Amino acid sequence: MTLLQARQGGWPLHRAVAGGRAGFAALVALYAALVVLCVATLAGAGELNLGRNPWDNLLKTVGEFARPSFLDAWFGPERLVYRSDDGTVLRVENRREVEADFLAAVARATWVTFQIATLGSLLAALMALPLACAVARNLRAPRPLAWAAKGVLDVSRAVHTLVFGLILVGIVGLGPTAGVLAIALHSMGTYGKLLAESIESLDMAAVDAVRATGAGEAQVFFHGVWPTVLPHFVSHHLYVWEFNIRDSTILGLIGAGGLGLLISEAVSLFQWSRLATLLIVVVALVMLFDAVSRRIRKALL
Amino acid sequence: MTAAVSLEGVQVGAGDRVLLQVPQLVIEPGERVAVVGPNGAGKSTLLKLIGGLVQARQGRVQVLGRLIGPGGTDGPASRRALRRDTGLLMQGLHLVPRLTARENVLVGALARLQGADALRSWCRWYPPDLVAEADAALAALGLADRAEARADRLSGGERQKVALARLQLQRPRLLLADEPTSALDPAATAQVCQALLALACVPGRTLVTVVHDLALLPLLATRVIAMADGGLQWDLPLAAVDPVALQALYARLPAPAGGDAPAPAIPGARHGRLAQA
């Protein structure tokens, strides 16, 4: 233990981890203290409560969610009359027709969401590929280039898609373009990291063997690196794509089009049954893509 | 004609350990040299040094007329040319796992491609005559039906043969083989040795082999270099090598406690069988 401490020098956390069981216990105690501090300050400020009548609200919400609006397209009343308090007829609507129209809008929005996720992911992949090659240590790119690429990837990973979206809506205006660009800018960082890691896990002996035949650098890349990295690349692509389908459903909240726009409408109009429909669509979309991509990835690796 | 390999006062080390110390070693073009010695003698280090995989700490290393390592002033193009002329058959140099056997063989020919062919090779599209050459090289090693198999689906022996076929397409002037037959069954050993010899028999080609199976000496070498503890012990033409000297070389190693001393194969004991193979 003394030897470890001597070698790992001054940093206390390092020393604590290296210090065996006692050190680990100290770390756990530190973590527990941190959690207690968080709870205590929140409770002290009176922020730790569940509102006035959480149970009633929960039951009401569950009740509305349990009757998703799309059912009305088939089972709803054909003639629903809205009356004011004194009995005057305000509006008559055919629920089936209205909800069928809504479902059509949902389908269009789903397609837009899918478009945003797909194009954003592709753009991200194309931008991340050269950056990942520069970052991967075993490809030995010039150091300043590697640092610059790492900086770009770190920033793009640190800034959330929504934040990129807000900025881009200001630049390119409302609509799917902002969504595509926001997804691309954020996913680029995720991609770059994943891809650089799979390049770094490469069997360098095989790459060296190709280089040892006197092949040029491009030939070494396309014969030694690319064939091995390609399946990882496709696998990461599917993963990030899948992730972005989830992410792009949210992008509509800031005006970038797609399902998110309908979600924010439903929320602001308190149309919980419509929200239920939308969530069902989101879950189905994500699960479907999940299953497909998992199957493809399994076949590839 | 310049020497194929010329070392002068070379020292290779890792940390404060000296792995290899060679005051003087010259290998002429066309020679077939075997390097023998117990484990840890520095044989592989010597081969890696000549192959450019390891750098000398001090001294002059000249390979095929080019100075490598410290003091070498060659540009990347010249280094590439040297790599092309030096064929390596080593444990650590693998095939590319996801390429087929044929594509791995064709990797050997990459440096020969010019212009549009070189660009097309990026998409693994090769001139038909090279593909035919690769198939012929594979067929000669009995792998004709494995050409389409991915390298990571091949057995150890098959991989070694594919690496040999790759060398065949590379057409190097200096061949460096590190225990080319280790972990091969007798039939594969004979095949690999024959192929290696066929490669080395072109006039002007030099072959340097690290040999553990001493029965292979007469087949692979005309000159034997013995190493121990990172230095050269003796350097004799094959005819002058006597079994006693070889025994003594391996006997330098203290026997491990288990009594499982590395028993050196005694030359002569298996000569007859191998010569027929």
Interface residues (C-beta under 8 A of the other chain):
Chain A: D203 A205 A206 V207 D208 A209 V210 R211 A212 T213 G214 A215 G216 A218 Q219 F222 H223 G224 P227 T228 L230 P231
Chain B: G51 L53 R80 A81 L82 R83 R84 D85 T86 L88 G92 L93 H94 L95 V96 P97 R98 L99 E103 V107 G108 L110 A111 L113 A118 S121 W122 C123 R124 A163 R166 Q170
